[in-house]
Amino acid sequence: MKTQKHDAIVLSSSSEKDAQKQFTELLKSTPLPDDELLPNLGLFLSSKALSRLLFFNEIYQKILHSHGIIAEFGVRWGQTLSVLAALRGIYEPFSRHRKIIGFDTFAGFKGFGEKDGALCKSKDGSFSVTPDYESYLSQILGVQEALNPISHLKKYQLIKGDATETVPQYLKDHPETIISLAIFDFDIYQPTKAALAAVKPHLCKGSILVFDELCDDVFPGETVALDEVFGLNNCRVKRLPMTARVSYMEIE
Ligand SMILES: C[S@@+](CC[C@H](N)C(=O)[O-])C[C@H]1O[C@@H](n2cnc3c(N)ncnc32)[C@H](O)[C@@H]1O
């Protein structure tokens, strides 16, 4: 099933979707006053949405003793980036080196091809966002930073464009980069392969790679890309019990 706008894939059952719709309506008609709304957003967190936040909480703790930046490849609305910034504020509020960088076209898929299979029926432009969304997200990340120490040092960056070009270019411009956590969520083969290949020389032992679509028949391209760059036989791909789809591996 696709979303009404932006052509994103949703695998929820119809009863799940009804319940989510109810949540959305209840949020839109909330009687909570403005100054009490944000601290009570947990009211609307489903177990599924919460499980993803808990996953990233556990993953963040795995990099606390590793040096390097966090990079997300495939940002979309940017919730993961914002949550990671909040986790940085909790666990290491003075870590100015723990930059958080997000790569996305902010215009949906770019590079959808044969290796992405026929099941998902996506195309270039699927999973788009609203025009100039990156400016809105940048403001959100700025507020996250303002709520934590050393906010005068900007520690986030959104890099717009086709990742097959932007990721190698960023790393060429920043040869000092060590990546402690790389999150691969482009869903599709071409940008995932390009990002994996570009990132590989910037990983150290202990770096963590997170994947959203490994072993997923809807988006086979991500696994093919990992196989071609690292070789599946060399990867110890793990998961946490609370999330079905997300997996991770540590560079050994
Ligand atoms: C599933 S969404 C990412 C979701 C996000 N990680 C989250 O946690 O909500 C996939 C994203 O990959 C981006 N994308 C796909 N192909 C791309 C490419 N060639 N270059 C840059 N971004 C790309 C899309 O624009 C889309 O926002």
The ligand as an ORCA input file, in Angstrom:
! r2SCAN-3c Opt
* xyz 0 1
  C      12.682      5.659      3.570
  S      13.171      7.288      3.301
  C      14.209      7.656      4.681
  C      13.493      7.648      6.032
  C      14.261      8.188      7.205
  N      15.553      7.555      7.368
  C      13.480      8.054      8.489
  O      13.998      7.474      9.450
  O      12.367      8.534      8.575
  C      14.280      7.144      1.964
  C      14.931      8.454      1.586
  O      16.017      8.213      0.689
  C      16.125      9.337     -0.170
  N      16.866      8.976     -1.395
  C      16.600      7.978     -2.274
  N      17.470      8.008     -3.299
  C      18.359      9.007     -3.046
  C      19.528      9.496     -3.706
  N      19.960      8.983     -4.867
  N      20.197     10.534     -3.142
  C      19.780     11.091     -1.971
  N      18.662     10.669     -1.307
  C      17.965      9.629     -1.826
  C      14.661      9.714     -0.461
  O      14.547     11.060     -0.863
  C      13.975      9.424      0.879
  O      13.822     10.584      1.653
*
